[in-house]
Amino acid sequence: MQAKAREVHVPPVLQDLRAGTAELHIALEKRLPFFSDTLDLRAFERLMRAYHGFYHPLEAALRDSGALPADFDLDTRLKAPTLQRDLQALGANGTDFSDCRQLPVIDSAAAALGVLYVLEGATLGGQILRREIAARLGLGADNGAAFLDIYGAATGRRWRDFIEYLGSRPMDTDEREAVVAAAHTTFSCFERWLESQEVLV
Ligand code: HEM
């Protein structure tokens, strides 16, 4: 994959996550239409609607699962509210967006962390997509593309904080496997959902 954001130490669970999801990332990246010549404002709105339809129920599931470690601050990492504001800025009709129902099961701290790895990691690619969408569609933080730059200048630091948190938790082999399985399922559920919403290339 691409050059990694500066990291001091790569914990074993992160090595496993990368080995377990790199292929899924590459496959999904290829099918997302951010760089497609046919991506216009309408198609971008439909894409962000589909993103919202996944992030919204998944973040609610994380919150309601009771499985998140008590010292993890989910509120400051929620992205669905920003997606909702983007959709309003883009003029999306109504607030009743449809939600994905086939989500990864979050029945342990390990599963919650696997899901979060995917949602947090996606902010890194957002930095590339943000530039593309600004150039292609003239959208930025104020008019419909805040999600792509959700952590702004803090993106790298917040990723490293997350990785440090992940690496600081004692995990046995079974737990590491559960983290990777949840991350894997998150990627595949997202891809299946996006496909069902007909927003992939
Ligand atoms: C066209 C769309 C995308 C592009 C161009 C892209 C690009 C990237 C890039 C460049 C990185 C590495 C950044 C760095 O290490 O500094 C990255 C990491 C990552 N991306 Fe994406 N990405 C895209 C979509 C997604 C999506 C949709 C997801 C999941 C919902 C995702 C999840 C991740 C994860 C989990 C990582 C962290 C990998 C790691 O270092 O362990 N990406 N992406």
py3Dmol code that shows the C-alpha trace and the ligand (Angstrom):
import py3Dmol

protein = """\
ATOM      1  CA  MET A   1       0.000   0.000   0.000  1.00  0.00           C
ATOM      2  CA  GLN A   2       0.951   3.645   0.180  1.00  0.00           C
ATOM      3  CA  ALA A   3       3.605   5.214   2.377  1.00  0.00           C
ATOM      4  CA  LYS A   4       2.532   5.022   5.981  1.00  0.00           C
ATOM      5  CA  ALA A   5       1.937   8.042   8.165  1.00  0.00           C
ATOM      6  CA  ARG A   6       4.883   8.408  10.551  1.00  0.00           C
ATOM      7  CA  GLU A   7       4.598   5.733  13.207  1.00  0.00           C
ATOM      8  CA  VAL A   8       7.028   5.052  15.990  1.00  0.00           C
ATOM      9  CA  HIS A   9       6.107   1.477  16.722  1.00  0.00           C
ATOM     10  CA  VAL A  10       3.893  -1.003  14.873  1.00  0.00           C
ATOM     11  CA  PRO A  11       2.149  -3.204  17.446  1.00  0.00           C
ATOM     12  CA  PRO A  12       1.477  -6.863  16.519  1.00  0.00           C
ATOM     13  CA  VAL A  13      -2.279  -6.303  16.283  1.00  0.00           C
ATOM     14  CA  LEU A  14      -1.704  -3.587  13.671  1.00  0.00           C
ATOM     15  CA  GLN A  15       0.566  -5.890  11.692  1.00  0.00           C
ATOM     16  CA  ASP A  16      -2.235  -8.480  11.747  1.00  0.00           C
ATOM     17  CA  LEU A  17      -4.839  -5.901  10.745  1.00  0.00           C
ATOM     18  CA  ARG A  18      -2.777  -4.768   7.791  1.00  0.00           C
ATOM     19  CA  ALA A  19      -2.074  -8.294   6.637  1.00  0.00           C
ATOM     20  CA  GLY A  20      -5.741  -9.200   7.064  1.00  0.00           C
ATOM     21  CA  THR A  21      -7.335  -6.242   5.299  1.00  0.00           C
ATOM     22  CA  ALA A  22      -4.854  -4.833   2.756  1.00  0.00           C
ATOM     23  CA  GLU A  23      -6.437  -6.731  -0.130  1.00  0.00           C
ATOM     24  CA  LEU A  24      -9.938  -5.615   0.797  1.00  0.00           C
ATOM     25  CA  HIS A  25      -8.738  -2.028   0.976  1.00  0.00           C
ATOM     26  CA  ILE A  26      -7.172  -2.170  -2.462  1.00  0.00           C
ATOM     27  CA  ALA A  27     -10.290  -3.783  -3.953  1.00  0.00           C
ATOM     28  CA  LEU A  28     -12.649  -1.220  -2.442  1.00  0.00           C
ATOM     29  CA  GLU A  29     -10.407   1.724  -3.305  1.00  0.00           C
ATOM     30  CA  LYS A  30     -10.500   0.644  -6.951  1.00  0.00           C
ATOM     31  CA  ARG A  31     -14.300   0.589  -7.009  1.00  0.00           C
ATOM     32  CA  LEU A  32     -14.942   3.910  -5.277  1.00  0.00           C
ATOM     33  CA  PRO A  33     -15.788   6.646  -7.786  1.00  0.00           C
ATOM     34  CA  PHE A  34     -13.871   9.571  -6.235  1.00  0.00           C
ATOM     35  CA  PHE A  35     -11.521   9.724  -9.232  1.00  0.00           C
ATOM     36  CA  SER A  36     -14.103   8.809 -11.857  1.00  0.00           C
ATOM     37  CA  ASP A  37     -14.669  11.211 -14.754  1.00  0.00           C
ATOM     38  CA  THR A  38     -18.405  10.717 -14.352  1.00  0.00           C
ATOM     39  CA  LEU A  39     -18.417  11.907 -10.729  1.00  0.00           C
ATOM     40  CA  ASP A  40     -20.516  15.043 -10.666  1.00  0.00           C
ATOM     41  CA  LEU A  41     -22.247  16.784  -7.754  1.00  0.00           C
ATOM     42  CA  ARG A  42     -25.260  14.521  -7.927  1.00  0.00           C
ATOM     43  CA  ALA A  43     -23.181  11.363  -7.937  1.00  0.00           C
ATOM     44  CA  PHE A  44     -21.097  12.700  -5.041  1.00  0.00           C
ATOM     45  CA  GLU A  45     -24.257  13.387  -3.046  1.00  0.00           C
ATOM     46  CA  ARG A  46     -25.478   9.833  -3.690  1.00  0.00           C
ATOM     47  CA  LEU A  47     -22.102   8.496  -2.603  1.00  0.00           C
ATOM     48  CA  MET A  48     -22.153  10.504   0.633  1.00  0.00           C
ATOM     49  CA  ARG A  49     -25.725   9.379   1.248  1.00  0.00           C
ATOM     50  CA  ALA A  50     -24.496   5.802   0.999  1.00  0.00           C
ATOM     51  CA  TYR A  51     -21.578   6.557   3.339  1.00  0.00           C
ATOM     52  CA  HIS A  52     -24.014   8.043   5.843  1.00  0.00           C
ATOM     53  CA  GLY A  53     -26.200   4.959   5.541  1.00  0.00           C
ATOM     54  CA  PHE A  54     -23.304   2.863   6.786  1.00  0.00           C
ATOM     55  CA  TYR A  55     -21.590   5.126   9.315  1.00  0.00           C
ATOM     56  CA  HIS A  56     -24.814   6.191  11.014  1.00  0.00           C
ATOM     57  CA  PRO A  57     -26.072   2.747  12.099  1.00  0.00           C
ATOM     58  CA  LEU A  58     -22.555   1.438  12.676  1.00  0.00           C
ATOM     59  CA  GLU A  59     -21.627   4.261  15.040  1.00  0.00           C
ATOM     60  CA  ALA A  60     -24.946   3.776  16.845  1.00  0.00           C
ATOM     61  CA  ALA A  61     -24.179   0.059  17.121  1.00  0.00           C
ATOM     62  CA  LEU A  62     -20.735   0.844  18.549  1.00  0.00           C
ATOM     63  CA  ARG A  63     -22.270   3.188  21.104  1.00  0.00           C
ATOM     64  CA  ASP A  64     -25.077   0.813  22.076  1.00  0.00           C
ATOM     65  CA  SER A  65     -22.985  -2.353  22.087  1.00  0.00           C
ATOM     66  CA  GLY A  66     -21.684  -1.858  25.613  1.00  0.00           C
ATOM     67  CA  ALA A  67     -18.532  -3.495  24.250  1.00  0.00           C
ATOM     68  CA  LEU A  68     -16.415  -0.388  23.806  1.00  0.00           C
ATOM     69  CA  PRO A  69     -13.629  -0.108  26.346  1.00  0.00           C
ATOM     70  CA  ALA A  70     -14.738   2.413  29.008  1.00  0.00           C
ATOM     71  CA  ASP A  71     -11.717   4.641  28.431  1.00  0.00           C
ATOM     72  CA  PHE A  72     -12.331   5.002  24.684  1.00  0.00           C
ATOM     73  CA  ASP A  73     -13.803   8.390  23.739  1.00  0.00           C
ATOM     74  CA  LEU A  74     -16.133   7.567  20.864  1.00  0.00           C
ATOM     75  CA  ASP A  75     -17.965  10.902  20.861  1.00  0.00           C
ATOM     76  CA  THR A  76     -14.989  12.862  19.563  1.00  0.00           C
ATOM     77  CA  ARG A  77     -14.551  10.356  16.719  1.00  0.00           C
ATOM     78  CA  LEU A  78     -18.152  10.164  15.443  1.00  0.00           C
ATOM     79  CA  LYS A  79     -18.452  10.966  11.760  1.00  0.00           C
ATOM     80  CA  ALA A  80     -22.153  10.520  10.932  1.00  0.00           C
ATOM     81  CA  PRO A  81     -23.104  13.999  12.240  1.00  0.00           C
ATOM     82  CA  THR A  82     -20.573  15.575   9.853  1.00  0.00           C
ATOM     83  CA  LEU A  83     -21.874  13.439   6.988  1.00  0.00           C
ATOM     84  CA  GLN A  84     -25.383  14.605   7.788  1.00  0.00           C
ATOM     85  CA  ARG A  85     -24.303  18.254   7.679  1.00  0.00           C
ATOM     86  CA  ASP A  86     -22.516  17.622   4.371  1.00  0.00           C
ATOM     87  CA  LEU A  87     -25.676  16.115   2.939  1.00  0.00           C
ATOM     88  CA  GLN A  88     -27.685  19.136   3.988  1.00  0.00           C
ATOM     89  CA  ALA A  89     -25.090  21.438   2.416  1.00  0.00           C
ATOM     90  CA  LEU A  90     -25.327  19.380  -0.766  1.00  0.00           C
ATOM     91  CA  GLY A  91     -29.082  19.888  -0.756  1.00  0.00           C
ATOM     92  CA  ALA A  92     -30.000  16.259  -0.128  1.00  0.00           C
ATOM     93  CA  ASN A  93     -33.740  16.025   0.348  1.00  0.00           C
ATOM     94  CA  GLY A  94     -35.051  15.043   3.759  1.00  0.00           C
ATOM     95  CA  THR A  95     -33.258  13.654   6.781  1.00  0.00           C
ATOM     96  CA  ASP A  96     -34.685  10.182   6.485  1.00  0.00           C
ATOM     97  CA  PHE A  97     -31.689   8.520   4.848  1.00  0.00           C
ATOM     98  CA  SER A  98     -31.766   4.747   4.530  1.00  0.00           C
ATOM     99  CA  ASP A  99     -29.484   2.779   6.815  1.00  0.00           C
ATOM    100  CA  CYS A 100     -27.554  -0.429   6.205  1.00  0.00           C
ATOM    101  CA  ARG A 101     -28.858  -3.327   8.278  1.00  0.00           C
ATOM    102  CA  GLN A 102     -26.124  -5.851   7.647  1.00  0.00           C
ATOM    103  CA  LEU A 103     -23.458  -4.665  10.016  1.00  0.00           C
ATOM    104  CA  PRO A 104     -20.543  -6.352  11.720  1.00  0.00           C
ATOM    105  CA  VAL A 105     -21.460  -7.938  15.056  1.00  0.00           C
ATOM    106  CA  ILE A 106     -19.964  -5.958  17.941  1.00  0.00           C
ATOM    107  CA  ASP A 107     -19.960  -8.357  20.859  1.00  0.00           C
ATOM    108  CA  SER A 108     -16.562  -7.704  22.435  1.00  0.00           C
ATOM    109  CA  ALA A 109     -14.005  -4.952  22.913  1.00  0.00           C
ATOM    110  CA  ALA A 110     -11.893  -6.692  20.274  1.00  0.00           C
ATOM    111  CA  ALA A 111     -14.717  -6.520  17.729  1.00  0.00           C
ATOM    112  CA  ALA A 112     -15.353  -2.843  18.535  1.00  0.00           C
ATOM    113  CA  LEU A 113     -11.680  -2.044  18.010  1.00  0.00           C
ATOM    114  CA  GLY A 114     -11.623  -3.894  14.686  1.00  0.00           C
ATOM    115  CA  VAL A 115     -14.542  -1.801  13.438  1.00  0.00           C
ATOM    116  CA  LEU A 116     -12.877   1.369  14.700  1.00  0.00           C
ATOM    117  CA  TYR A 117      -9.622   0.510  12.928  1.00  0.00           C
ATOM    118  CA  VAL A 118     -11.485   0.679   9.612  1.00  0.00           C
ATOM    119  CA  LEU A 119     -13.407   3.872  10.398  1.00  0.00           C
ATOM    120  CA  GLU A 120     -10.335   5.635  11.765  1.00  0.00           C
ATOM    121  CA  GLY A 121      -8.016   4.418   9.013  1.00  0.00           C
ATOM    122  CA  ALA A 122     -10.403   5.770   6.391  1.00  0.00           C
ATOM    123  CA  THR A 123      -9.588   9.313   7.583  1.00  0.00           C
ATOM    124  CA  LEU A 124      -6.073   8.853   6.152  1.00  0.00           C
ATOM    125  CA  GLY A 125      -7.291   8.272   2.607  1.00  0.00           C
ATOM    126  CA  GLY A 126      -9.682  11.179   3.169  1.00  0.00           C
ATOM    127  CA  GLN A 127      -6.707  13.505   2.905  1.00  0.00           C
ATOM    128  CA  ILE A 128      -6.168  12.456  -0.713  1.00  0.00           C
ATOM    129  CA  LEU A 129      -9.869  12.404  -1.524  1.00  0.00           C
ATOM    130  CA  ARG A 130     -10.358  15.871  -0.019  1.00  0.00           C
ATOM    131  CA  ARG A 131      -7.909  17.389  -2.515  1.00  0.00           C
ATOM    132  CA  GLU A 132      -9.475  15.515  -5.420  1.00  0.00           C
ATOM    133  CA  ILE A 133     -13.021  16.579  -4.566  1.00  0.00           C
ATOM    134  CA  ALA A 134     -11.963  20.187  -3.988  1.00  0.00           C
ATOM    135  CA  ALA A 135     -10.301  20.273  -7.416  1.00  0.00           C
ATOM    136  CA  ARG A 136     -12.982  18.301  -9.253  1.00  0.00           C
ATOM    137  CA  LEU A 137     -16.188  19.608  -7.677  1.00  0.00           C
ATOM    138  CA  GLY A 138     -15.136  22.726  -5.775  1.00  0.00           C
ATOM    139  CA  LEU A 139     -16.321  21.237  -2.484  1.00  0.00           C
ATOM    140  CA  GLY A 140     -14.699  21.718   0.904  1.00  0.00           C
ATOM    141  CA  ALA A 141     -15.443  21.841   4.605  1.00  0.00           C
ATOM    142  CA  ASP A 142     -18.193  24.453   4.248  1.00  0.00           C
ATOM    143  CA  ASN A 143     -20.142  23.217   1.278  1.00  0.00           C
ATOM    144  CA  GLY A 144     -20.492  19.460   1.477  1.00  0.00           C
ATOM    145  CA  ALA A 145     -17.122  17.725   1.880  1.00  0.00           C
ATOM    146  CA  ALA A 146     -16.236  18.239   5.566  1.00  0.00           C
ATOM    147  CA  PHE A 147     -16.299  14.469   6.106  1.00  0.00           C
ATOM    148  CA  LEU A 148     -13.267  13.986   3.855  1.00  0.00           C
ATOM    149  CA  ASP A 149     -11.211  16.252   6.109  1.00  0.00           C
ATOM    150  CA  ILE A 150     -12.927  15.458   9.356  1.00  0.00           C
ATOM    151  CA  TYR A 151      -9.846  15.675  11.586  1.00  0.00           C
ATOM    152  CA  GLY A 152      -8.127  18.376   9.517  1.00  0.00           C
ATOM    153  CA  ALA A 153      -4.535  19.039  10.525  1.00  0.00           C
ATOM    154  CA  ALA A 154      -4.943  16.584  13.421  1.00  0.00           C
ATOM    155  CA  THR A 155      -5.456  13.590  11.092  1.00  0.00           C
ATOM    156  CA  GLY A 156      -1.977  12.095  11.521  1.00  0.00           C
ATOM    157  CA  ARG A 157      -1.853  12.717  15.254  1.00  0.00           C
ATOM    158  CA  ARG A 158      -5.300  11.227  15.842  1.00  0.00           C
ATOM    159  CA  TRP A 159      -4.380   8.132  13.844  1.00  0.00           C
ATOM    160  CA  ARG A 160      -1.196   7.687  15.867  1.00  0.00           C
ATOM    161  CA  ASP A 161      -3.196   8.180  19.091  1.00  0.00           C
ATOM    162  CA  PHE A 162      -5.602   5.468  17.983  1.00  0.00           C
ATOM    163  CA  ILE A 163      -2.794   3.073  17.077  1.00  0.00           C
ATOM    164  CA  GLU A 164      -1.074   3.756  20.365  1.00  0.00           C
ATOM    165  CA  TYR A 165      -4.318   3.028  22.199  1.00  0.00           C
ATOM    166  CA  LEU A 166      -4.816  -0.190  20.227  1.00  0.00           C
ATOM    167  CA  GLY A 167      -1.242  -1.292  20.876  1.00  0.00           C
ATOM    168  CA  SER A 168      -1.423  -0.498  24.580  1.00  0.00           C
ATOM    169  CA  ARG A 169      -4.234  -2.973  25.210  1.00  0.00           C
ATOM    170  CA  PRO A 170      -3.084  -6.396  26.293  1.00  0.00           C
ATOM    171  CA  MET A 171      -4.445  -8.930  23.778  1.00  0.00           C
ATOM    172  CA  ASP A 172      -4.028 -12.651  23.431  1.00  0.00           C
ATOM    173  CA  THR A 173      -4.042 -14.421  20.074  1.00  0.00           C
ATOM    174  CA  ASP A 174      -7.805 -15.029  20.146  1.00  0.00           C
ATOM    175  CA  GLU A 175      -8.509 -11.366  20.763  1.00  0.00           C
ATOM    176  CA  ARG A 176      -6.156 -10.305  17.989  1.00  0.00           C
ATOM    177  CA  GLU A 177      -7.990 -12.656  15.662  1.00  0.00           C
ATOM    178  CA  ALA A 178     -11.322 -11.152  16.735  1.00  0.00           C
ATOM    179  CA  VAL A 179     -10.034  -7.627  15.993  1.00  0.00           C
ATOM    180  CA  VAL A 180      -8.953  -8.654  12.491  1.00  0.00           C
ATOM    181  CA  ALA A 181     -12.180 -10.594  11.834  1.00  0.00           C
ATOM    182  CA  ALA A 182     -14.267  -7.530  12.769  1.00  0.00           C
ATOM    183  CA  ALA A 183     -12.158  -5.248  10.560  1.00  0.00           C
ATOM    184  CA  HIS A 184     -12.480  -7.726   7.703  1.00  0.00           C
ATOM    185  CA  THR A 185     -16.266  -7.892   8.115  1.00  0.00           C
ATOM    186  CA  THR A 186     -16.478  -4.106   8.294  1.00  0.00           C
ATOM    187  CA  PHE A 187     -14.736  -3.734   4.944  1.00  0.00           C
ATOM    188  CA  SER A 188     -16.897  -6.380   3.298  1.00  0.00           C
ATOM    189  CA  CYS A 189     -20.185  -5.122   4.784  1.00  0.00           C
ATOM    190  CA  PHE A 190     -19.315  -1.600   3.616  1.00  0.00           C
ATOM    191  CA  GLU A 191     -18.490  -2.760   0.107  1.00  0.00           C
ATOM    192  CA  ARG A 192     -21.688  -4.836  -0.110  1.00  0.00           C
ATOM    193  CA  TRP A 193     -23.757  -1.908   1.131  1.00  0.00           C
ATOM    194  CA  LEU A 194     -22.171   0.535  -1.316  1.00  0.00           C
ATOM    195  CA  GLU A 195     -22.795  -1.956  -4.090  1.00  0.00           C
ATOM    196  CA  SER A 196     -26.460  -2.277  -3.093  1.00  0.00           C
ATOM    197  CA  GLN A 197     -26.724   1.516  -3.245  1.00  0.00           C
ATOM    198  CA  GLU A 198     -25.267   1.434  -6.772  1.00  0.00           C
ATOM    199  CA  VAL A 199     -22.530   3.949  -6.074  1.00  0.00           C
ATOM    200  CA  LEU A 200     -19.495   1.829  -6.942  1.00  0.00           C
ATOM    201  CA  VAL A 201     -17.703   1.886 -10.277  1.00  0.00           C
TER     202      VAL A 201
END
"""
ligand_1 = """\
43
HEM
C -10.533 5.913 -3.024
C -10.627 5.778 -1.714
C -9.463 5.622 -0.785
C -8.171 6.013 -0.912
C -7.528 6.769 -2.061
C -7.474 5.589 0.276
C -6.149 5.818 0.531
C -5.483 5.466 1.688
C -4.115 5.802 2.004
C -3.201 6.628 1.126
C -3.835 5.250 3.196
C -2.500 5.250 3.916
C -2.242 6.586 4.521
C -0.978 6.621 5.380
O -0.572 5.595 5.928
O -0.450 7.710 5.509
C -5.020 4.586 3.667
C -5.104 3.914 4.839
C -6.243 3.283 5.290
N -7.487 3.314 4.697
Fe -7.898 4.073 2.896
N -8.343 4.949 1.102
C -9.581 4.956 0.503
C -10.748 4.448 1.006
C -10.852 3.813 2.210
C -12.084 3.329 2.751
C -13.453 3.463 2.098
C -11.786 2.730 3.937
C -12.694 2.055 4.919
C -13.964 2.376 5.111
C -10.363 2.859 4.142
C -9.677 2.381 5.219
C -8.335 2.568 5.456
C -7.622 2.026 6.600
C -8.192 1.142 7.698
C -6.317 2.487 6.504
C -5.194 2.256 7.485
C -4.213 1.209 6.990
C -3.052 1.116 7.960
O -2.133 1.902 7.831
O -3.105 0.265 8.834
N -9.831 3.524 3.075
N -6.011 4.724 2.725
"""
view = py3Dmol.view(width=600, height=400)
view.addModel(protein, "pdb")
view.setStyle({"model": 0}, {"cartoon": {"style": "trace"}})
view.addModel(ligand_1, "xyz")
view.setStyle({"model": 1}, {"stick": {}})
view.zoomTo()
view.show()
